[in-house]
Amino acid sequence: MTDIFRPAVLPMVAILRGLTPQEAPMVGRVLFNAGFRMLEVPLNRPGAIEAMQRLIGMAPDDALIGAGTVLKVADVNAVKDVGGRLIVSPHCAEDVISHAAANGMIALPGVATPTEAFRALAAGAHGLKLFPAEMIPPSALKAIRSILPPNTPLLPVGGINPQNMAGYVAAGATGFGIGGQLYQPGVEEAALTRSAQAFVAAREKLLQGA
């Protein structure tokens, strides 16, 4: 399962906080057309489960859709019930991680320290969300990377934009979570298209080694 996080792919998780069911079809269409294949809808806003369902219903076969801000085991069950396969948390909740992994879902918990990182991996995490990335610059990521198992997927989340991705990749990042720099509730389709294309172009440049 962690193949999706390998450096040759450099996945970008679109964090769609505040997405409404009504807005989901447009947002999904734009992001899928741009090349995004991992989408999360944080659960701490009304309508999140229904919005996620709509994304799942229109997603390409190679897409991975799920929820963010997953805080408890019951949330994992709710996501699974509608077909979600990605579980992202802002923190290291070992019961959430192990339950998601046991149910065949991708667990991507948030960590900020080596202690949290090792606890998350021991619980079954498939990758680590380094959050908030504003507090974890590339130099800190490089240090954390040096003490983890070599192939551990690391995805900085928080304040990521097309301009600062290269520094994180050079330090060992294998992907990114992208929130407000990509999507804001009520965003116009043209603006979302421009943002999505800018991130995809930055990723392609990094993959080409430019």
MARBA-3410 file (N, C-alpha, C, O; in Angstrom, 1 decimal):
210
0.8,-1.2,0.0,0.0,0.0,0.0,0.8,1.3,0.0,0.4,2.3,-0.5 ~ 2.0,1.2,0.6,2.8,2.4,0.7,3.5,2.7,-0.7,4.2,3.8,-0.8 ~ 3.3,1.9,-1.7,3.8,2.3,-3.0,3.2,3.6,-3.5,3.9,4.3,-4.2 ~ 2.1,4.0,-3.0,1.5,5.3,-3.5,2.3,6.4,-2.9,2.1,7.6,-3.4 ~ 3.1,6.2,-1.9,3.9,7.3,-1.3,5.3,7.3,-1.8,6.1,8.1,-1.3
5.7,6.4,-2.7,7.1,6.4,-3.1,7.5,7.7,-3.8,6.7,8.3,-4.5 ~ 8.8,8.0,-3.7,9.2,9.3,-4.3,9.0,9.4,-5.8,8.8,10.5,-6.3 ~ 8.9,8.3,-6.5,8.7,8.3,-8.0,7.3,8.8,-8.3,6.9,9.1,-9.5 ~ 6.4,8.8,-7.3,5.0,9.3,-7.5,4.8,10.7,-6.9,4.2,11.5,-7.5 ~ 5.5,11.0,-5.8,5.3,12.2,-5.1,3.9,12.7,-5.0,3.5,13.7,-5.5
3.1,11.9,-4.3,1.6,12.2,-4.2,1.3,13.5,-3.5,2.1,13.9,-2.6 ~ 0.3,14.1,-3.9,-0.2,15.3,-3.2,-1.6,15.0,-2.7,-2.5,14.7,-3.5 ~ -1.9,15.1,-1.4,-3.2,14.9,-0.8,-3.9,16.3,-0.8,-3.4,17.2,-0.1 ~ -5.0,16.4,-1.5,-5.8,17.6,-1.5,-6.7,17.6,-0.2,-7.5,16.7,0.0 ~ -6.5,18.6,0.6,-7.2,18.7,1.9,-8.4,19.7,1.7,-8.2,20.9,1.5
-9.6,19.1,1.7,-10.7,19.9,1.3,-11.6,20.3,2.5,-12.7,19.8,2.6 ~ -11.0,21.1,3.3,-11.7,21.4,4.6,-12.9,22.4,4.3,-12.7,23.4,3.7 ~ -14.1,22.0,4.7,-15.2,22.8,4.5,-16.0,22.5,3.2,-16.9,23.2,2.8 ~ -15.5,21.5,2.5,-16.2,21.1,1.2,-17.7,20.7,1.5,-17.9,19.9,2.4 ~ -18.6,21.3,0.7,-20.0,20.9,0.9,-20.3,19.9,-0.2,-19.7,19.7,-1.2
-21.4,19.1,0.1,-21.9,18.1,-0.9,-22.2,18.8,-2.3,-22.0,18.2,-3.3 ~ -22.7,20.0,-2.2,-23.1,20.7,-3.4,-21.8,21.1,-4.3,-21.9,21.1,-5.5 ~ -20.8,21.4,-3.6,-19.5,21.9,-4.2,-18.7,20.7,-4.7,-17.8,20.9,-5.6 ~ -18.9,19.5,-4.1,-18.0,18.4,-4.4,-17.9,18.0,-5.8,-16.7,17.7,-6.2 ~ -18.9,17.9,-6.6,-18.7,17.5,-8.0,-17.8,18.4,-8.8,-17.0,17.9,-9.6
-17.9,19.7,-8.6,-17.0,20.7,-9.4,-15.6,20.5,-8.9,-14.7,20.4,-9.7 ~ -15.4,20.5,-7.6,-14.1,20.4,-7.0,-13.4,19.1,-7.4,-12.3,19.0,-7.8 ~ -14.2,18.0,-7.3,-13.6,16.7,-7.7,-13.2,16.7,-9.2,-12.2,16.2,-9.5 ~ -14.1,17.2,-10.0,-13.8,17.2,-11.5,-12.5,18.0,-11.8,-11.7,17.5,-12.5 ~ -12.4,19.1,-11.2,-11.2,20.0,-11.4,-9.9,19.3,-10.9,-8.9,19.2,-11.6
-10.0,18.7,-9.7,-8.8,18.1,-9.1,-8.4,16.8,-9.9,-7.2,16.6,-10.1 ~ -9.4,16.0,-10.2,-9.1,14.7,-10.9,-8.5,15.1,-12.3,-7.6,14.4,-12.7 ~ -9.1,16.0,-13.0,-8.6,16.4,-14.3,-7.2,17.0,-14.3,-6.4,16.8,-15.2 ~ -6.9,17.6,-13.2,-5.5,18.2,-13.0,-4.5,17.1,-12.7,-3.3,17.3,-13.0 ~ -4.9,16.0,-12.2,-4.0,14.9,-11.9,-3.9,14.5,-10.4,-3.1,13.7,-10.1
-4.7,15.2,-9.6,-4.8,14.8,-8.1,-5.5,13.4,-8.0,-6.5,13.2,-8.7 ~ -4.9,12.6,-7.2,-5.5,11.2,-7.0,-5.8,10.9,-5.5,-6.3,9.8,-5.2 ~ -5.4,11.8,-4.6,-5.6,11.6,-3.2,-6.4,12.8,-2.6,-5.8,13.9,-2.6 ~ -7.6,12.6,-2.2,-8.4,13.7,-1.6,-8.9,13.3,-0.3,-9.4,12.2,0.0 ~ -8.8,14.2,0.6,-9.4,14.0,2.0,-10.4,15.2,2.3,-10.1,16.3,2.0
-11.5,14.8,2.9,-12.5,15.8,3.4,-12.4,15.7,4.9,-12.9,14.8,5.5 ~ -11.9,16.7,5.6,-11.9,16.8,7.1,-13.3,16.7,7.7,-14.2,17.3,7.2 ~ -13.4,15.9,8.7,-14.7,15.6,9.3,-15.2,16.7,10.2,-16.3,16.6,10.7 ~ -14.4,17.7,10.5,-14.9,18.7,11.5,-15.6,19.9,10.8,-15.6,21.0,11.3 ~ -16.3,19.6,9.8,-17.2,20.5,9.1,-18.5,19.8,8.7,-18.5,18.6,8.4
-19.7,20.5,8.8,-20.9,19.8,8.4,-20.9,19.3,7.0,-20.3,20.0,6.1 ~ -21.5,18.2,6.7,-21.7,17.7,5.4,-20.5,16.9,4.9,-20.4,16.6,3.7 ~ -19.5,16.7,5.7,-18.2,16.1,5.3,-18.4,14.7,4.7,-17.9,14.4,3.6 ~ -19.1,13.9,5.4,-19.3,12.5,4.9,-20.0,12.4,3.6,-19.7,11.7,2.7 ~ -21.1,13.3,3.4,-21.8,13.3,2.2,-21.0,13.8,1.0,-21.0,13.3,-0.1
-20.2,14.9,1.3,-19.3,15.4,0.3,-18.3,14.3,-0.1,-17.9,14.2,-1.3 ~ -17.7,13.6,0.9,-16.8,12.5,0.6,-17.4,11.4,-0.3,-16.8,10.9,-1.2 ~ -18.7,11.1,0.0,-19.4,10.1,-0.8,-19.5,10.5,-2.2,-19.4,9.7,-3.1 ~ -19.7,11.8,-2.5,-19.9,12.3,-3.8,-18.5,12.2,-4.6,-18.5,11.9,-5.8 ~ -17.5,12.5,-3.9,-16.2,12.4,-4.5,-15.9,10.9,-4.8,-15.3,10.6,-5.9
-16.2,10.0,-3.9,-16.0,8.6,-4.2,-16.8,8.1,-5.4,-16.3,7.3,-6.2 ~ -18.0,8.6,-5.5,-18.8,8.2,-6.6,-18.3,8.6,-8.0,-18.7,8.0,-9.0 ~ -17.5,9.6,-8.1,-17.0,10.1,-9.3,-15.5,9.9,-9.5,-14.9,10.3,-10.6 ~ -14.8,9.3,-8.6,-13.4,9.2,-8.6,-12.9,8.2,-9.6,-13.5,7.1,-9.9 ~ -11.8,8.5,-10.3,-11.1,7.5,-11.1,-10.7,6.2,-10.3,-10.6,6.3,-9.1
-10.5,5.1,-11.0,-10.2,3.9,-10.4,-8.9,3.9,-9.5,-8.8,3.2,-8.6 ~ -8.0,4.8,-9.9,-6.7,4.8,-9.2,-6.7,5.9,-8.1,-5.6,6.2,-7.6 ~ -7.8,6.5,-7.8,-7.9,7.5,-6.8,-8.1,6.9,-5.4,-8.6,5.8,-5.2 ~ -7.6,7.6,-4.4,-7.8,7.2,-3.0,-8.5,8.4,-2.3,-7.9,9.5,-2.1 ~ -9.7,8.1,-1.8,-10.5,9.1,-1.2,-10.8,8.8,0.3,-11.0,7.6,0.6
-10.8,9.8,1.1,-11.1,9.5,2.5,-11.3,10.7,3.3,-11.7,11.8,2.8 ~ -11.0,10.7,4.6,-11.3,11.7,5.5,-10.1,12.2,6.2,-9.1,11.5,6.4 ~ -10.1,13.5,6.6,-9.1,14.1,7.5,-9.7,14.4,8.8,-11.0,14.3,9.0 ~ -8.9,14.9,9.8,-9.3,15.2,11.1,-10.1,14.1,11.7,-11.2,14.2,12.3 ~ -9.6,12.8,11.5,-10.2,11.6,12.1,-9.7,11.5,13.5,-8.5,11.2,13.7
-10.6,11.6,14.5,-10.2,11.7,15.9,-10.5,10.4,16.7,-9.9,10.2,17.7 ~ -11.4,9.6,16.2,-11.8,8.4,17.0,-12.1,7.3,16.1,-12.4,7.4,14.9 ~ -12.2,6.1,16.7,-12.5,4.9,16.0,-13.8,4.9,15.3,-13.9,4.4,14.2 ~ -14.8,5.5,15.9,-16.1,5.6,15.3,-16.0,6.4,14.0,-16.8,6.1,13.0 ~ -15.1,7.4,13.9,-15.0,8.1,12.6,-14.4,7.2,11.5,-14.9,7.3,10.4
-13.5,6.3,11.9,-13.0,5.4,10.9,-14.1,4.5,10.4,-14.2,4.3,9.2 ~ -15.0,4.0,11.2,-16.1,3.2,10.8,-17.0,4.0,9.9,-17.5,3.4,8.9 ~ -17.3,5.2,10.2,-18.2,6.0,9.4,-17.6,6.2,8.0,-18.3,6.2,7.0 ~ -16.3,6.4,7.9,-15.6,6.6,6.6,-15.7,5.3,5.8,-16.0,5.3,4.6 ~ -15.4,4.2,6.5,-15.4,2.9,5.8,-16.8,2.6,5.3,-16.9,2.0,4.2
-17.8,2.9,6.0,-19.2,2.6,5.7,-19.6,3.2,4.3,-20.5,2.7,3.6 ~ -19.0,4.3,4.0,-19.3,5.0,2.7,-18.3,4.7,1.6,-18.4,5.3,0.5 ~ -17.3,3.9,1.9,-16.4,3.5,0.9,-15.1,4.3,0.9,-14.2,4.1,0.0 ~ -14.8,5.1,1.9,-13.6,5.8,2.0,-12.4,4.9,2.4,-12.6,3.9,3.1 ~ -11.2,5.2,1.9,-10.1,4.3,2.2,-8.9,5.0,2.8,-7.9,4.4,3.0
-9.0,6.3,3.0,-7.9,7.1,3.5,-8.3,7.7,4.8,-9.3,8.4,4.9 ~ -7.4,7.5,5.8,-7.7,8.0,7.2,-6.5,8.9,7.6,-5.4,8.4,7.8 ~ -6.8,10.2,7.7,-5.8,11.2,8.0,-6.2,11.8,9.3,-7.3,12.3,9.5 ~ -5.2,11.9,10.3,-5.5,12.5,11.6,-4.5,13.7,11.8,-3.4,13.7,11.2 ~ -4.8,14.6,12.6,-3.9,15.7,12.9,-2.9,15.3,14.0,-1.9,16.1,14.3
-3.1,14.1,14.6,-2.3,13.7,15.8,-2.0,12.2,15.7,-2.5,11.5,14.8 ~ -1.2,11.7,16.7,-0.9,10.3,16.7,-1.9,9.6,17.7,-1.6,9.5,18.9 ~ -3.0,9.1,17.1,-4.0,8.4,17.9,-3.9,6.9,17.5,-4.3,6.5,16.5 ~ -3.2,6.2,18.4,-2.8,4.8,18.1,-4.0,3.9,17.8,-4.0,3.0,17.0 ~ -5.1,4.1,18.6,-6.3,3.3,18.3,-6.9,3.6,17.0,-7.4,2.6,16.3
-6.9,4.8,16.5,-7.4,5.2,15.2,-6.5,4.5,14.1,-7.0,4.0,13.1 ~ -5.2,4.6,14.3,-4.3,4.1,13.3,-4.4,2.6,13.2,-4.6,2.1,12.1 ~ -4.4,1.9,14.3,-4.5,0.4,14.2,-5.8,-0.1,13.7,-5.9,-1.1,13.0 ~ -6.9,0.6,14.0,-8.2,0.2,13.6,-8.3,0.4,12.0,-8.9,-0.4,11.3 ~ -7.8,1.5,11.6,-7.8,1.8,10.1,-7.0,0.7,9.4,-7.5,0.2,8.4
-5.8,0.5,9.9,-5.0,-0.5,9.2,-5.6,-1.9,9.2,-5.5,-2.6,8.3 ~ -6.2,-2.3,10.3,-6.9,-3.6,10.5,-8.0,-3.7,9.5,-8.4,-4.8,9.1 ~ -8.6,-2.6,9.1,-9.7,-2.6,8.1,-9.3,-2.4,6.7,-10.1,-2.1,5.8 ~ -8.0,-2.5,6.4,-7.5,-2.3,5.1,-7.5,-0.9,4.5,-7.5,-0.7,3.3 ~ -7.5,0.0,5.4,-7.5,1.4,5.0,-6.1,2.0,5.2,-5.3,1.5,5.9
-5.8,3.1,4.5,-4.5,3.8,4.6,-4.5,4.7,5.8,-5.4,5.6,5.8 ~ -3.6,4.5,6.7,-3.6,5.4,7.9,-2.4,6.4,7.8,-1.3,6.0,7.6 ~ -2.7,7.6,7.8,-1.7,8.7,7.7,-1.9,9.7,8.9,-2.5,10.7,8.7 ~ -1.3,9.3,10.0,-1.5,10.2,11.2,-0.5,11.4,11.2,0.5,11.3,10.6 ~ -0.9,12.4,11.9,0.0,13.5,12.1,1.0,13.4,13.2,0.6,12.9,14.3
2.2,13.7,13.0,3.3,13.7,14.0,4.1,14.9,13.9,4.2,15.5,12.8 ~ 4.8,15.3,15.0,5.7,16.4,14.9,7.0,16.1,15.6,7.9,17.0,15.6 ~ 7.1,14.9,16.2,8.4,14.6,16.9,8.8,13.1,16.6,7.9,12.4,16.1 ~ 10.0,12.8,16.8,10.4,11.4,16.6,9.6,10.4,17.5,9.3,9.3,17.1 ~ 9.3,10.8,18.7,8.6,9.9,19.6,7.2,9.6,19.0,6.8,8.4,19.0
6.5,10.6,18.5,5.2,10.4,17.9,5.4,9.6,16.6,4.5,8.7,16.3 ~ 6.4,9.8,15.9,6.6,9.1,14.6,6.8,7.6,14.9,6.2,6.8,14.2 ~ 7.6,7.2,15.9,7.8,5.8,16.1,6.5,5.2,16.7,6.3,4.0,16.5 ~ 5.8,5.9,17.5,4.5,5.4,18.1,3.6,5.1,17.0,2.9,4.1,16.9 ~ 3.5,6.0,16.0,2.5,5.9,14.9,2.9,4.7,14.0,2.0,3.9,13.6
4.2,4.5,13.7,4.6,3.4,12.9,4.4,2.1,13.6,4.0,1.1,13.0 ~ 4.6,2.0,14.9,4.3,0.8,15.7,2.9,0.4,15.7,2.5,-0.7,15.8 ~ 2.0,1.4,15.6,0.6,1.2,15.6,0.1,0.8,14.2,-1.1,0.3,14.1 ~ 0.9,0.9,13.2,0.5,0.4,11.8,0.4,1.5,10.8,-0.2,1.2,9.7 ~ 0.9,2.7,11.1,0.7,3.8,10.1,1.4,3.4,8.8,2.5,2.8,8.8
0.8,3.8,7.7,1.4,3.6,6.4,2.3,4.7,5.9,3.1,4.5,5.0 ~ 2.1,5.9,6.5,2.9,7.0,6.2,2.7,8.0,7.4,1.9,7.8,8.2 ~ 3.6,9.1,7.4,3.5,10.1,8.5,3.2,11.4,7.9,3.9,11.9,7.0 ~ 2.2,12.1,8.4,1.9,13.5,8.1,2.7,14.4,9.0,2.4,14.4,10.2 ~ 3.7,15.1,8.5,4.4,16.0,9.4,3.7,17.3,9.5,3.6,18.1,8.6
3.1,17.5,10.7,2.2,18.6,10.9,2.4,19.3,12.3,2.6,18.6,13.3 ~ 2.3,20.6,12.3,2.2,21.5,11.1,3.6,21.8,10.5,4.6,22.0,11.2 ~ 3.7,21.7,9.2,5.0,21.9,8.5,5.6,23.2,8.8,6.8,23.4,8.6 ~ 4.8,24.2,9.1,5.4,25.5,9.5,6.4,25.4,10.6,7.3,26.2,10.8 ~ 6.2,24.4,11.5,7.1,24.2,12.6,8.2,23.1,12.3,9.0,22.9,13.1
8.1,22.5,11.1,9.0,21.5,10.8,9.6,21.8,9.4,9.2,21.3,8.4 ~ 10.6,22.7,9.4,11.3,23.1,8.1,12.0,21.9,7.6,12.2,20.9,8.2 ~ 12.5,22.1,6.3,13.3,21.0,5.7,14.4,20.4,6.5,14.7,19.2,6.5 ~ 15.1,21.3,7.3,16.2,20.8,8.1,15.7,19.9,9.2,16.4,18.9,9.5 ~ 14.6,20.2,9.8,14.0,19.3,10.8,13.5,18.0,10.2,13.7,16.9,10.7
12.9,18.1,9.0,12.5,16.9,8.3,13.7,16.0,8.0,13.6,14.7,8.2 ~ 14.8,16.5,7.6,16.0,15.8,7.3,16.5,15.0,8.5,16.9,13.9,8.4 ~ 16.4,15.7,9.6,16.9,15.1,10.9,16.0,13.9,11.3,16.4,12.9,11.7 ~ 14.6,14.1,11.2,13.7,13.1,11.5,13.8,11.9,10.6,13.8,10.8,11.0 ~ 14.0,12.2,9.3,14.2,11.2,8.3,15.4,10.3,8.6,15.3,9.1,8.4
16.4,10.8,9.2,17.7,10.1,9.4,17.5,9.0,10.4,18.3,8.1,10.4 ~ 16.5,9.1,11.3,16.4,8.1,12.4,15.2,7.2,12.2,15.0,6.3,13.0 ~ 14.5,7.3,11.1,13.3,6.5,10.8,13.7,5.3,9.9,14.8,5.4,9.2 ~ 12.9,4.3,9.8,13.1,3.2,8.8,13.3,3.9,7.4,12.5,4.8,7.1 ~ 14.2,3.4,6.6,14.6,4.2,5.3,13.4,4.5,4.4,13.4,5.5,3.8
12.4,3.6,4.3,11.4,3.8,3.3,10.1,4.4,3.9,9.0,4.3,3.3 ~ 10.2,5.0,5.1,9.0,5.6,5.7,8.5,6.8,4.9,9.3,7.8,4.7 ~ 7.3,6.8,4.4,6.7,7.9,3.7,6.5,9.1,4.6,5.9,9.0,5.7 ~ 7.0,10.3,4.2,6.9,11.5,5.0,6.2,12.6,4.2,6.7,12.9,3.1 ~ 5.1,13.1,4.6,4.3,14.1,3.9,4.2,15.4,4.8,3.3,15.4,5.7
4.9,16.4,4.5,4.7,17.7,5.2,3.3,18.2,4.9,2.8,18.2,3.7 ~ 2.7,18.8,5.9,1.3,19.4,5.7,1.3,20.7,6.5,1.6,20.7,7.7 ~ 0.8,21.7,5.9,0.7,23.0,6.5,1.6,24.1,5.9,2.8,24.0,6.0 ~ 1.0,25.0,5.1,1.8,26.0,4.5,2.5,25.6,3.3,3.4,26.3,2.8 ~ 2.2,24.5,2.7,2.9,24.0,1.5,2.4,24.7,0.3,1.2,24.9,0.1
3.3,25.2,-0.5,2.9,25.9,-1.8,3.9,25.4,-2.9,4.9,24.8,-2.6 ~ 3.6,25.8,-4.1,4.5,25.3,-5.2,6.0,25.8,-5.1,6.9,25.1,-5.6 ~ 6.2,26.8,-4.4,7.5,27.4,-4.2,8.4,26.7,-3.2,9.6,26.6,-3.3 ~ 7.8,26.1,-2.1,8.6,25.5,-1.1,8.6,24.0,-1.1,9.2,23.4,-0.2 ~ 8.1,23.4,-2.1,8.1,22.0,-2.2,9.5,21.4,-2.4,9.8,20.4,-1.9
10.3,22.1,-3.3,11.6,21.5,-3.6,12.5,21.3,-2.4,13.2,20.3,-2.3 ~ 12.4,22.3,-1.5,13.3,22.2,-0.3,12.9,21.0,0.6,13.8,20.3,1.1 ~ 11.6,20.7,0.7,11.2,19.5,1.4,11.6,18.2,0.7,12.0,17.2,1.4 ~ 11.4,18.2,-0.6,11.8,17.0,-1.3,13.3,16.7,-1.2,13.7,15.6,-1.0 ~ 14.1,17.7,-1.3,15.6,17.6,-1.1,15.9,17.0,0.3,16.9,16.4,0.4
15.1,17.3,1.3,15.3,16.9,2.6,14.8,15.5,2.9,15.1,14.9,3.9 ~ 14.0,14.9,1.9,13.5,13.6,2.1,12.0,13.4,2.1,11.5,12.3,2.4 ~ 11.2,14.5,1.8,9.8,14.3,1.7,9.4,13.4,0.6,10.0,13.5,-0.5 ~ 8.4,12.6,0.7,7.9,11.7,-0.3,6.5,12.1,-0.9,6.0,11.4,-1.7 ~ 6.0,13.2,-0.4,4.7,13.7,-0.8,4.3,14.9,0.0,5.1,15.4,0.8
3.1,15.4,-0.2,2.6,16.6,0.5,1.1,16.5,0.8,0.4,15.8,0.1 ~ 0.7,17.1,1.8,-0.7,17.4,2.0,-0.9,18.9,1.8,-0.2,19.7,2.3 ~ -1.9,19.3,1.0,-2.1,20.7,0.5,-3.5,21.1,0.9,-4.5,20.5,0.4 ~ -3.6,22.2,1.7,-4.9,22.6,2.1,-5.3,24.0,1.5,-5.7,24.1,0.4 ~ -5.2,25.0,2.4,-5.7,26.3,2.0,-5.0,27.0,0.8,-5.6,27.8,0.1
-3.8,26.5,0.5,-3.1,27.1,-0.7,-3.7,26.5,-2.0,-3.5,27.1,-3.1 ~ -4.5,25.5,-1.9,-5.2,24.9,-3.0,-6.7,25.1,-3.0,-7.2,25.6,-4.0 ~ -7.3,24.9,-1.9,-8.8,25.0,-1.9,-9.2,25.7,-0.6,-8.7,25.6,0.5 ~ -10.2,26.6,-0.9,-11.0,27.3,0.1,-12.4,27.1,-0.2,-12.8,27.2,-1.3 ~ -13.3,27.0,0.8,-14.7,26.9,0.6,-15.2,28.0,-0.3,-14.9,29.2,-0.1
-16.0,27.7,-1.3,-16.6,28.7,-2.2,-15.7,29.1,-3.3,-16.0,30.1,-4.0 ~ -14.5,28.5,-3.4,-13.6,28.9,-4.5,-14.2,28.8,-5.9,-15.0,27.9,-6.1 ~ -13.9,29.7,-6.7,-14.4,29.6,-8.1,-13.6,28.6,-8.9,-12.5,28.3,-8.6 ~ -14.3,28.0,-9.9,-13.7,26.9,-10.6,-12.4,27.3,-11.3,-11.4,26.6,-11.3 ~ -12.4,28.5,-11.9,-11.2,29.0,-12.6,-10.0,29.1,-11.6,-8.9,28.8,-12.0
-10.3,29.6,-10.4,-9.2,29.8,-9.4,-8.7,28.5,-8.9,-7.5,28.3,-8.8 ~ -9.6,27.5,-8.7,-9.2,26.2,-8.3,-8.4,25.5,-9.4,-7.4,24.8,-9.1 ~ -8.8,25.7,-10.6,-8.0,25.1,-11.7,-6.6,25.6,-11.8,-5.7,24.9,-12.0 ~ -6.5,26.9,-11.6,-5.1,27.5,-11.7,-4.3,27.0,-10.5,-3.1,26.7,-10.8 ~ -4.8,26.9,-9.3,-4.1,26.4,-8.2,-3.6,25.0,-8.4,-2.5,24.6,-8.1
-4.6,24.2,-8.8,-4.3,22.8,-9.0,-3.2,22.6,-10.1,-2.3,21.8,-9.9 ~ -3.3,23.3,-11.2,-2.3,23.2,-12.2,-0.9,23.6,-11.8,0.1,23.1,-12.2 ~ -0.9,24.7,-10.9,0.4,25.1,-10.4,1.1,24.1,-9.5,2.3,23.9,-9.6 ~ 0.3,23.4,-8.7,0.9,22.4,-7.8,1.3,21.2,-8.7,2.4,20.6,-8.4 ~ 0.5,20.8,-9.6,0.9,19.6,-10.5,2.1,20.0,-11.3,3.0,19.1,-11.5
2.2,21.2,-11.8,3.4,21.6,-12.6,4.7,21.6,-11.7,5.7,21.1,-12.1 ~ 4.5,22.0,-10.4,5.7,22.0,-9.5,6.1,20.5,-9.2,7.3,20.2,-9.2 ~ 5.1,19.7,-9.0,5.4,18.2,-8.8,6.1,17.6,-10.0,7.1,16.9,-9.9 ~ 5.6,17.9,-11.2,6.2,17.4,-12.4,7.7,17.8,-12.6,8.6,17.1,-13.0 ~ 7.9,19.1,-12.2,9.3,19.6,-12.3,10.2,18.9,-11.3,11.4,18.6,-11.7
9.7,18.6,-10.2,10.5,17.9,-9.2,10.8,16.4,-9.6,11.9,15.9,-9.4 ~ 9.8,15.8,-10.2,9.9,14.4,-10.6,10.9,14.3,-11.8,11.5,13.3,-12.0 ~ 11.0,15.4,-12.6,11.9,15.4,-13.7,13.3,15.8,-13.3,14.3,15.8,-14.1 ~ 13.5,16.1,-12.0,14.8,16.5,-11.5,15.3,17.8,-11.9,16.5,18.1,-11.8 ~ 14.3,18.7,-12.2,14.7,20.1,-12.7,15.0,20.9,-11.5,15.3,22.1,-11.6
END
